[in-house]
Amino acid sequence: MQNKIRRALKNHIKANKITVSAWCRRANVPSRTVYSFLDGTTNDLGASKLVALADAEQIGIDQLINRITFDRTEVLELAGPIVERLGSLVTLEEVARCTGVTLPSLQTEWVTPNDLIIDVYLRTVPVLAIENLSKVQGQTVRERFASSTTLALEWVSTHRDFYLAAQTAILNASRKRRSNFQRANEEVIKKIADEILDGSADLLIVDKAQKLMMARIYLLVFRHFAMSYAHTLDLSETTVKIDDVISFMLYARVAK
């Protein structure tokens, strides 16, 4: 929350072309205190000082820190189609223009476009992946893996720019967003174990931990080859490569 307030104050200063010193004089707030908060030296400006700063601008504190003009869930819903369409070319300015949410409001939650890309990805893709895993077909474990791969690659082919942008963005993500990404992956891994492995007629392994390990390997293999596929869109080559790795993983683990 303090980081959001800090960004909101910085955005207000920039948008209104004022100086910290002049603002603090009008608010009767020590400028040293505000500077320390803005540069991260201190982490709590205090409610009374925020009220004084807002009064000096003749606005409410909620308006100053964008507390009542911002609904994160709603903005993600509005921004989702824009981010999916533009991929790595998306900018916060474009999202602000298309959604009607002010740029300073967006910047209190997403410092960079990559932050927004990741959050849109985490809001939509894991849910879609879990839904698609419920649609896999086939009797054998290899057939079910192949069905899952086809469904997933179909989505990648129609969202290639967004998929590549998200995979790149996660490399430079904050610790919090990386943790969110890993949690989402774990949910998908559990679904893979439930839908593909538990639903297969020929898998010899019954131990849940081993199934989760196999599901984790499959997800890693898919993500690796899906990156190449998003560049080439060579479906046959990609499916063959994934199937080869899966076949090696399943060797001696299925009934012959």
C-alpha positions as CSV (number, residue, x, y, z in Angstrom):
1,M,0.0,0.0,0.0
2,Q,2.8,2.4,0.8
3,N,4.4,1.9,-2.6
4,K,1.0,2.7,-4.2
5,I,0.8,5.9,-2.2
6,R,4.3,6.8,-3.1
7,R,3.7,6.3,-6.8
8,A,0.4,8.3,-6.6
9,L,2.2,11.3,-5.0
10,K,5.0,11.2,-7.6
11,N,2.4,11.0,-10.4
12,H,0.5,13.9,-8.9
13,I,3.6,16.0,-8.7
14,K,4.5,15.2,-12.3
15,A,1.0,15.6,-13.7
16,N,0.5,19.0,-12.0
17,K,4.0,20.3,-12.6
18,I,4.6,21.2,-9.0
19,T,7.7,20.9,-6.7
20,V,7.8,19.1,-3.5
21,S,9.1,22.1,-1.6
22,A,6.3,24.4,-2.8
23,W,3.6,21.8,-2.1
24,C,4.9,21.2,1.4
25,R,5.0,25.0,2.1
26,R,1.4,25.3,1.2
27,A,0.5,22.2,3.2
28,N,2.7,23.2,6.2
29,V,4.4,19.8,6.0
30,P,8.2,19.4,6.5
31,S,9.6,18.9,3.0
32,R,12.3,16.6,4.4
33,T,9.6,14.2,5.6
34,V,8.0,14.0,2.2
35,Y,11.3,13.7,0.3
36,S,12.3,10.8,2.7
37,F,9.0,9.0,1.9
38,L,9.2,9.6,-1.8
39,D,12.7,8.2,-2.1
40,G,11.9,5.2,0.1
41,T,14.1,6.2,3.1
42,T,10.9,6.1,5.3
43,N,7.9,3.9,4.7
44,D,5.1,5.8,6.4
45,L,4.2,9.4,5.7
46,G,1.3,9.5,8.1
47,A,-2.4,10.1,7.6
48,S,-2.3,13.7,8.9
49,K,0.4,14.7,6.5
50,L,-1.5,13.1,3.6
51,V,-4.6,15.0,4.5
52,A,-2.6,18.3,4.7
53,L,-1.1,17.6,1.3
54,A,-4.6,16.9,-0.2
55,D,-6.1,20.0,1.4
56,A,-3.3,22.1,-0.1
57,E,-4.4,20.9,-3.5
58,Q,-8.1,21.3,-2.7
59,I,-8.8,17.7,-3.4
60,G,-9.8,14.7,-1.2
61,I,-7.2,12.3,0.1
62,D,-8.9,9.5,-1.9
63,Q,-8.5,11.4,-5.1
64,L,-4.9,12.2,-4.2
65,I,-3.9,8.6,-3.8
66,N,-6.4,7.2,-6.4
67,R,-8.2,5.1,-3.8
68,I,-11.7,5.4,-5.0
69,T,-11.3,5.8,-8.7
70,F,-9.6,2.4,-9.2
71,D,-11.0,-1.1,-9.3
72,R,-8.2,-3.6,-10.0
73,T,-10.5,-6.4,-11.1
74,E,-12.5,-4.2,-13.4
75,V,-9.4,-2.7,-15.0
76,L,-7.9,-6.1,-15.6
77,E,-11.1,-7.2,-17.3
78,L,-11.1,-4.0,-19.5
79,A,-7.4,-4.2,-20.2
80,G,-7.3,-7.9,-21.0
81,P,-8.4,-7.7,-24.7
82,I,-6.0,-4.8,-25.3
83,V,-3.1,-6.6,-23.8
84,E,-3.9,-9.8,-25.6
85,R,-4.1,-7.9,-28.9
86,L,-1.0,-5.8,-28.6
87,G,1.3,-8.2,-26.7
88,S,4.7,-6.7,-26.1
89,L,3.6,-3.5,-27.9
90,V,1.1,-2.6,-25.2
91,T,1.7,0.6,-23.3
92,L,0.0,1.9,-20.1
93,E,-0.8,5.1,-22.1
94,E,-2.8,3.0,-24.7
95,V,-4.6,1.1,-21.9
96,A,-5.5,4.3,-20.2
97,R,-6.8,5.7,-23.6
98,C,-8.9,2.6,-24.3
99,T,-10.3,2.0,-20.8
100,G,-10.8,5.6,-19.6
101,V,-8.8,4.9,-16.5
102,T,-6.3,7.7,-15.9
103,L,-2.6,6.9,-16.4
104,P,-1.6,7.9,-12.8
105,S,-4.3,5.5,-11.5
106,L,-2.8,2.6,-13.6
107,Q,0.7,3.5,-12.5
108,T,-0.2,3.1,-8.8
109,E,-0.8,-0.7,-9.5
110,W,1.4,-1.4,-12.6
111,V,4.7,0.4,-12.8
112,T,5.5,-1.1,-16.2
113,P,3.5,-2.7,-19.1
114,N,5.2,-6.0,-18.2
115,D,3.5,-5.9,-14.8
116,L,0.2,-5.5,-16.5
117,I,0.9,-8.3,-19.0
118,I,1.7,-10.7,-16.2
119,D,-1.4,-9.9,-14.3
120,V,-3.6,-10.3,-17.3
121,Y,-1.9,-13.6,-18.1
122,L,-2.4,-14.9,-14.6
123,R,-6.0,-13.8,-14.6
124,T,-6.9,-15.6,-17.8
125,V,-4.4,-18.3,-19.0
126,P,-4.3,-20.7,-16.0
127,V,-8.1,-20.7,-15.8
128,L,-8.3,-21.5,-19.5
129,A,-5.6,-24.2,-19.2
130,I,-7.6,-25.9,-16.5
131,E,-10.8,-25.7,-18.5
132,N,-9.0,-27.2,-21.6
133,L,-7.5,-30.0,-19.5
134,S,-11.1,-31.1,-18.8
135,K,-11.6,-31.6,-22.5
136,V,-8.7,-34.0,-23.2
137,Q,-9.6,-37.2,-25.1
138,G,-8.0,-40.6,-25.6
139,Q,-7.6,-43.8,-23.6
140,T,-3.9,-44.0,-23.2
141,V,-1.7,-41.6,-21.4
142,R,0.2,-40.7,-24.6
143,E,-3.1,-40.0,-26.4
144,R,-4.3,-37.8,-23.6
145,F,-1.0,-35.9,-23.5
146,A,-1.3,-35.4,-27.3
147,S,-4.8,-34.1,-27.0
148,S,-3.8,-31.6,-24.3
149,T,-0.9,-30.4,-26.4
150,T,-3.1,-29.8,-29.4
151,L,-5.6,-27.8,-27.4
152,A,-2.9,-25.7,-25.8
153,L,-1.0,-25.0,-29.1
154,E,-4.2,-24.0,-30.7
155,W,-4.5,-21.2,-28.1
156,V,-0.9,-20.2,-28.5
157,S,-1.3,-19.9,-32.3
158,T,-4.1,-17.4,-31.9
159,H,-2.5,-15.5,-29.0
160,R,1.2,-15.7,-30.0
161,D,2.2,-12.1,-29.3
162,F,0.5,-12.1,-25.9
163,Y,2.0,-15.5,-25.0
164,L,5.6,-14.5,-26.0
165,A,5.2,-11.2,-24.2
166,A,4.1,-12.9,-21.0
167,Q,6.9,-15.4,-21.1
168,T,9.4,-12.6,-21.5
169,A,7.8,-10.4,-18.9
170,I,8.0,-13.1,-16.2
171,L,11.8,-13.2,-16.5
172,N,12.0,-9.6,-15.0
173,A,9.0,-9.8,-12.7
174,S,8.9,-8.9,-9.1
175,R,9.2,-11.6,-6.4
176,K,5.5,-11.3,-5.7
177,R,4.4,-11.8,-9.3
178,R,6.9,-14.7,-9.7
179,S,5.2,-16.3,-6.6
180,N,1.8,-15.8,-8.1
181,F,3.0,-17.3,-11.4
182,Q,4.4,-20.4,-9.6
183,R,1.1,-20.8,-7.6
184,A,-0.8,-20.7,-10.9
185,N,1.5,-23.3,-12.4
186,E,1.0,-25.6,-9.4
187,E,-2.8,-25.5,-9.9
188,V,-2.3,-26.4,-13.6
189,I,0.1,-29.2,-12.6
190,K,-2.5,-30.7,-10.3
191,K,-5.1,-30.6,-13.0
192,I,-2.7,-32.3,-15.5
193,A,-2.2,-35.1,-12.9
194,D,-5.9,-35.4,-12.4
195,E,-7.2,-35.2,-15.9
196,I,-4.4,-36.8,-18.0
197,L,-2.6,-39.2,-15.7
198,D,-5.5,-40.4,-13.5
199,G,-7.7,-40.6,-16.6
200,S,-5.3,-42.9,-18.5
201,A,-6.0,-46.6,-18.9
202,D,-2.4,-47.8,-19.3
203,L,-0.3,-45.8,-16.8
204,L,1.3,-48.2,-14.3
205,I,2.2,-45.5,-11.7
206,V,-0.3,-45.0,-8.9
207,D,1.8,-42.9,-6.6
208,K,0.4,-39.3,-6.5
209,A,3.8,-37.7,-5.9
210,Q,5.2,-39.4,-9.0
211,K,2.2,-38.3,-11.0
212,L,2.7,-34.7,-9.9
213,M,6.4,-35.0,-10.9
214,M,5.4,-36.2,-14.4
215,A,2.8,-33.5,-14.7
216,R,5.5,-30.9,-13.8
217,I,7.9,-32.3,-16.4
218,Y,5.2,-32.2,-19.1
219,L,4.4,-28.5,-18.3
220,L,8.0,-27.6,-18.5
221,V,8.4,-29.5,-21.8
222,F,5.3,-27.8,-23.3
223,R,6.4,-24.3,-22.3
224,H,9.9,-24.9,-23.8
225,F,8.6,-26.0,-27.2
226,A,5.6,-23.6,-27.2
227,M,8.1,-20.7,-27.2
228,S,9.6,-22.0,-30.4
229,Y,6.2,-22.8,-31.8
230,A,5.0,-19.2,-31.2
231,H,7.8,-18.1,-33.5
232,T,7.5,-20.7,-36.2
233,L,3.9,-21.9,-36.0
234,D,5.2,-25.3,-37.2
235,L,2.6,-27.5,-35.6
236,S,3.8,-30.9,-36.8
237,E,7.4,-30.4,-35.8
238,T,6.4,-29.1,-32.4
239,T,4.0,-31.9,-31.6
240,V,6.6,-34.5,-32.7
241,K,9.2,-33.0,-30.4
242,I,6.9,-32.9,-27.5
243,D,5.7,-36.4,-28.1
244,D,9.3,-37.7,-28.3
245,V,10.1,-36.3,-24.9
246,I,6.8,-37.6,-23.4
247,S,7.5,-41.0,-24.9
248,F,10.9,-41.1,-23.2
249,M,9.3,-40.0,-19.9
250,L,6.7,-42.7,-20.2
251,Y,9.1,-45.5,-21.1
252,A,8.5,-48.5,-18.7
253,R,5.7,-46.6,-17.0
254,V,2.9,-47.8,-19.2
255,A,1.4,-51.2,-19.8
256,K,2.7,-52.7,-23.1
